Amino acid sequence: MLYENIKKLVQYGIETGLTPACEKNYTTNLLLDLFKEDDYVEPEEEYTDIDLEEVLKGLLDEAVSRGIIEDSVVYRDLFDTKIMNCLMPRPAQLPLSNTPPQFYRLLSACDFPDVSDTEILLPHCHLLFPL
C-alpha cells in the first residue's frame, strides 16, 4: 500500500503543479527516504481523481505502523507537513511576480485550510516571498 500511496501523491503533485513532471523520480525518492524505504517497485496502475486526504491518511497510518511517528494528532500533523514538503517547489523556484495568486494556488493544492481568508494569509506572504 505504501508504494501505491507514494505514486498517487507524486501524481497529485504533478497534476496540481506542485511538482514538475521532470522531478517525479526525485520526489518519489524523497518520500521513500521519509519512510526509510530502500526499495521501490512502481505500481503499474495509473491513478486519476486522487483524494489527497485519503492518500495522506494512508501514508500517516503507514508511518505509525512502522514506528516512524507516534499515533497522535500532533505527530501526524508534523509528519503530514514533511510529506507535503516533498512535493513543494523550493523557494528559489517560485517566481516573485504575481506572488499572492501563486501563493494561494500552492496553499490550495497542498490542502492548507482557509486559503480564502486573505486577512490571515496576506500579511504572511512576505515571510515566504520577501520583496
BAFI-3210 file (N, C-alpha, C; in Angstrom, 3 decimals, decimal comma, padded with zeros to 6 digits):
// residues 131
n [1|2|3|4|5|6|7|8|9|10|11|12|13|14|15|16|17|18|19|20|21|22|23|24|25|26|27|28|29|30|31|32|33|34|35|36|37|38|39|40|41|42|43|44|45|46|47|48|49|50|51|52|53|54|55|56|57|58|59|60|61|62|63|64|65|66|67|68|69|70|71|72|73|74|75|76|77|78|79|80|81|82|83|84|85|86|87|88|89|90|91|92|93|94|95|96|97|98|99|100|101|102|103|104|105|106|107|108|109|110|111|112|113|114|115|116|117|118|119|120|121|122|123|124|125|126|127|128|129|130|131]
n.u [000,824|002,062|003,672|001,729|000,389|002,467|002,971|000,485|000,486|002,679|001,771|-000,459|000,868|002,127|-000,101|-001,371|000,463|002,318|004,603|007,070|006,866|009,298|010,607|009,699|010,949|012,817|011,123|009,706|011,828|012,453|010,173|010,303|012,586|011,673|010,120|011,976|012,632|014,253|013,861|011,879|009,098|007,435|003,979|001,921|-000,567|-002,421|-003,365|-006,176|-008,154|-007,357|-007,655|-006,521|-006,651|-007,285|-005,042|-002,981|-003,816|-003,478|-000,685|000,153|-000,891|000,705|003,220|002,850|002,442|004,958|006,440|007,588|006,428|004,549|001,192|-000,577|-002,411|-000,768|001,816|001,077|000,243|002,638|004,214|002,726|003,181|005,898|005,691|004,205|006,033|007,837|006,682|006,494|007,649|010,971|011,858|013,379|012,508|010,119|008,423|008,702|006,972|003,505|003,037|001,089|-001,259|-000,023|000,916|-001,489|-002,570|-000,705|-001,046|-003,676|-003,520|-001,973|-003,681|-004,074|-005,707|-008,504|-007,794|-008,981|-009,076|-007,936|-007,223|-005,760|-003,733|-002,444|-000,832|001,281|002,592|004,994|006,832|007,401|007,885|009,919|010,288]
n.v [-001,203|001,186|001,873|002,345|004,561|006,422|006,701|007,742|010,175|011,542|011,741|013,350|015,684|016,396|016,767|018,938|020,921|021,341|019,833|019,533|017,557|016,536|016,095|013,822|011,320|012,237|013,331|011,045|009,589|011,243|010,876|008,099|008,051|009,373|007,365|005,533|003,626|001,439|000,185|000,242|-000,488|000,506|000,846|-000,586|000,357|003,197|006,295|008,408|011,312|011,760|011,489|013,577|013,718|011,080|009,675|010,860|010,090|007,319|007,215|008,362|006,505|004,360|005,337|005,389|002,633|001,661|002,692|005,150|007,538|008,665|007,759|010,258|013,329|015,578|014,546|013,309|015,528|017,003|015,196|014,973|017,481|017,229|015,293|016,647|018,639|017,353|017,502|020,156|023,054|024,373|027,408|029,152|028,413|029,589|032,079|035,600|037,470|038,131|036,978|036,671|035,358|032,982|031,955|031,451|029,495|027,438|026,940|026,099|023,774|022,159|021,617|023,483|024,947|027,232|028,946|031,048|033,059|035,943|037,951|036,718|035,320|037,073|039,065|037,413|036,620|037,851|036,503|034,151|035,019|037,270|040,700]
n.w [000,000|000,599|-001,630|-003,567|-002,490|-002,438|-005,183|-005,966|-004,544|-005,638|-008,271|-007,806|-007,001|-009,407|-011,101|-009,866|-010,101|-008,147|-008,197|-010,624|-013,599|-014,439|-012,080|-010,941|-010,192|-008,317|-006,344|-005,601|-004,481|-002,288|-000,727|-000,268|001,301|003,600|004,669|005,270|003,381|001,223|-001,186|-004,194|-006,058|-008,712|-008,871|-011,425|-012,069|-013,149|-011,764|-011,217|-010,387|-007,661|-004,210|-001,940|000,897|001,601|000,635|002,158|004,721|004,525|004,195|006,608|008,443|007,726|008,498|011,268|011,764|011,122|013,133|012,856|013,543|016,406|017,258|017,240|017,117|016,915|016,134|013,745|012,269|012,076|010,615|008,326|007,257|006,622|004,651|002,653|002,074|000,477|-001,992|-002,596|-004,391|-004,239|-002,505|-004,191|-006,666|-007,112|-008,834|-008,288|-009,286|-009,390|-006,906|-004,640|-005,960|-006,919|-004,543|-003,150|-004,827|-004,459|-001,701|-001,697|-003,276|-001,631|000,363|002,395|005,134|004,912|002,639|001,418|003,250|003,260|005,033|007,000|005,607|003,718|005,136|005,820|003,561|002,927|004,454|003,153|000,598|000,229|-000,665]
ca.u [000,000|002,949|004,075|000,567|000,136|003,543|002,715|-000,673|000,853|003,539|000,887|-001,230|001,766|002,316|-001,375|-001,726|001,515|003,257|005,824|007,264|006,923|010,701|011,096|008,927|011,832|013,371|010,058|009,485|012,944|012,295|009,124|010,839|013,517|010,874|009,611|013,138|012,437|015,373|013,417|010,619|008,565|006,331|002,753|001,584|-001,841|-002,419|-004,373|-006,784|-009,070|-006,704|-008,167|-005,340|-006,865|-007,226|-003,643|-002,218|-004,200|-002,798|000,745|000,322|-001,118|001,910|004,286|002,556|002,661|006,402|007,085|008,273|005,795|003,544|-000,171|-001,242|-002,751|000,405|002,834|000,531|000,260|004,029|004,701|001,963|003,912|007,118|005,277|003,844|007,244|008,477|006,040|006,538|008,842|011,873|011,554|014,031|011,806|008,873|008,600|008,231|005,854|002,207|003,246|-000,105|-002,052|000,746|000,937|-002,798|-002,696|000,100|-001,695|-004,884|-003,133|-001,446|-004,766|-003,943|-007,065|-008,938|-006,996|-009,709|-009,001|-006,814|-006,797|-004,751|-002,624|-001,736|000,272|002,370|003,224|006,366|007,707|007,807|008,257|010,384|010,439]
ca.v [000,000|002,348|002,251|002,906|005,912|007,303|007,001|008,641|011,500|012,171|012,096|014,512|016,838|016,767|017,265|020,232|021,887|021,451|019,126|019,396|016,163|016,124|015,781|012,681|010,371|012,928|013,423|009,677|009,250|011,984|010,202|006,811|008,338|009,650|006,102|004,660|002,536|001,363|-000,365|000,768|-001,081|001,385|000,143|-000,437|001,060|004,661|006,841|009,696|011,795|011,357|012,122|013,893|013,357|009,619|009,281|011,286|009,222|006,042|007,395|008,584|005,208|003,566|005,869|004,918|001,182|001,420|003,277|006,389|008,568|008,230|007,931|011,389|014,401|016,449|013,878|013,129|016,830|017,339|014,311|015,395|018,633|016,700|014,620|017,656|019,365|016,620|017,896|021,605|023,607|025,101|028,845|029,782|028,014|030,334|033,441|036,632|038,210|037,505|036,120|036,219|034,309|031,731|031,516|030,879|028,256|026,432|026,588|025,349|022,448|021,328|021,429|024,410|025,390|028,619|029,687|032,256|034,041|036,807|038,747|035,956|034,895|038,133|039,641|036,468|036,317|038,348|035,546|033,171|035,700|038,620|041,545]
ca.w [000,000|000,636|-002,983|-004,259|-001,971|-002,904|-006,595|-006,015|-004,058|-006,650|-009,383|-007,347|-007,070|-010,818|-011,632|-009,278|-010,373|-007,025|-008,567|-012,075|-014,047|-014,546|-010,739|-010,447|-009,503|-007,151|-005,340|-005,127|-003,600|-001,035|000,048|000,182|002,391|004,802|005,196|005,474|002,423|000,288|-002,464|-004,720|-007,283|-009,076|-009,274|-012,838|-012,193|-013,264|-010,857|-011,547|-009,343|-006,420|-002,995|-001,143|002,301|001,704|000,430|003,335|005,845|004,318|004,465|008,051|009,085|007,446|009,359|012,623|011,828|011,042|014,303|012,474|014,359|017,367|016,766|017,883|016,182|016,747|015,320|012,403|011,601|011,762|009,556|007,139|006,722|005,993|003,416|001,643|001,706|-000,616|-003,253|-002,794|-005,035|-003,356|-002,597|-005,340|-007,886|-007,228|-009,372|-007,364|-009,870|-009,100|-005,744|-003,911|-006,623|-006,935|-003,149|-002,827|-005,587|-003,772|-000,437|-002,012|-003,762|-000,537|001,321|003,517|005,492|004,760|001,678|001,041|004,329|002,918|006,184|007,731|004,761|003,021|005,904|005,999|002,272|002,921|005,113|002,163|-000,640|000,539|-001,853]
c.u [000,865|003,290|002,925|000,313|001,232|003,310|001,543|-000,287|001,734|002,698|000,037|-000,373|001,970|001,046|-001,735|-000,664|002,468|004,618|005,947|007,386|008,360|011,305|010,343|009,809|012,420|012,346|009,756|010,584|012,885|011,271|009,599|011,797|012,769|010,406|010,726|013,068|013,561|014,958|012,110|010,289|007,337|005,117|002,425|000,316|-001,627|-003,577|-004,868|-007,728|-008,571|-007,252|-006,988|-005,497|-006,733|-005,781|-002,805|-002,549|-003,507|-001,314|001,010|000,100|000,107|003,072|004,097|002,881|004,139|007,154|007,862|007,736|004,860|002,163|-000,883|-001,487|-001,524|001,445|002,353|000,583|001,680|004,563|003,979|002,680|005,196|006,786|004,995|005,049|007,984|007,911|006,261|007,792|009,697|011,626|012,177|013,348|010,522|009,139|008,038|007,116|004,571|002,274|001,956|-000,946|-001,328|000,760|-000,382|-003,029|-001,921|-000,559|-002,938|-004,541|-002,606|-002,418|-004,613|-005,334|-007,288|-008,053|-007,676|-009,611|-007,786|-006,353|-005,714|-003,526|-001,810|-000,621|001,468|003,062|004,681|007,332|008,240|008,353|008,737|010,576|011,844]
c.v [001,263|002,810|002,883|004,346|006,895|007,677|007,969|010,059|012,242|012,592|013,313|015,777|017,320|017,384|018,649|021,299|022,100|020,882|019,086|017,917|015,656|015,771|014,603|011,713|010,991|012,975|012,048|009,279|009,996|011,306|008,847|007,003|008,637|008,369|005,063|003,408|002,566|000,904|000,298|000,037|-000,251|000,568|000,420|000,391|002,568|005,193|008,192|010,074|011,394|012,177|012,335|013,453|011,851|009,121|009,645|010,419|007,874|006,121|007,603|007,292|004,308|004,035|005,415|003,431|000,822|001,990|004,543|007,559|007,913|008,508|009,012|012,464|015,264|015,799|013,623|014,442|017,220|016,477|014,602|016,560|018,180|016,020|015,650|018,481|018,665|017,020|019,357|022,045|024,325|026,592|029,529|029,436|028,812|031,720|034,467|037,479|037,424|036,584|035,732|035,186|032,960|031,122|030,842|029,566|027,130|025,985|025,750|023,921|021,554|021,271|022,287|024,938|026,877|029,458|031,000|033,354|034,950|037,672|038,035|035,702|036,032|038,760|038,715|036,103|036,737|037,380|034,520|033,813|037,111|039,420|042,082]
c.w [000,000|-000,775|-003,759|-003,794|-002,371|-004,354|-006,741|-005,605|-005,061|-007,852|-009,036|-007,441|-008,486|-011,380|-011,099|-009,517|-009,205|-007,395|-010,084|-012,453|-014,125|-013,180|-010,109|-009,645|-008,234|-006,016|-004,755|-004,151|-002,275|-000,133|000,563|001,350|003,689|005,480|005,399|004,599|001,391|-001,104|-002,898|-006,010|-007,626|-009,502|-010,743|-013,042|-012,300|-012,439|-011,359|-010,412|-007,952|-005,254|-002,051|000,305|002,517|001,585|001,658|004,550|005,731|004,623|005,952|008,830|008,905|008,335|010,803|012,731|011,764|012,248|013,996|013,290|015,370|016,789|017,564|016,831|015,891|015,845|013,902|011,614|011,194|010,616|008,240|006,458|006,037|004,669|002,325|001,205|000,563|-001,977|-003,608|-003,539|-003,998|-003,536|-003,810|-006,657|-008,106|-007,786|-008,398|-007,965|-009,612|-007,885|-005,031|-004,656|-006,642|-005,538|-002,782|-003,565|-004,901|-002,469|-000,671|-002,433|-002,648|000,626|002,574|003,861|005,242|003,844|001,310|002,090|004,130|004,081|006,977|006,864|004,179|003,851|006,044|004,702|002,278|003,602|004,113|000,880|-000,344|-000,741|-001,952]
res [m|l|y|e|n|i|k|k|l|v|q|y|g|i|e|t|g|l|t|p|a|c|e|k|n|y|t|t|n|l|l|l|d|l|f|k|e|d|d|y|v|e|p|e|e|e|y|t|d|i|d|l|e|e|v|l|k|g|l|l|d|e|a|v|s|r|g|i|i|e|d|s|v|v|y|r|d|l|f|d|t|k|i|m|n|c|l|m|p|r|p|a|q|l|p|l|s|n|t|p|p|q|f|y|r|l|l|s|a|c|d|f|p|d|v|s|d|t|e|i|l|l|p|h|c|h|l|l|f|p|l]
***
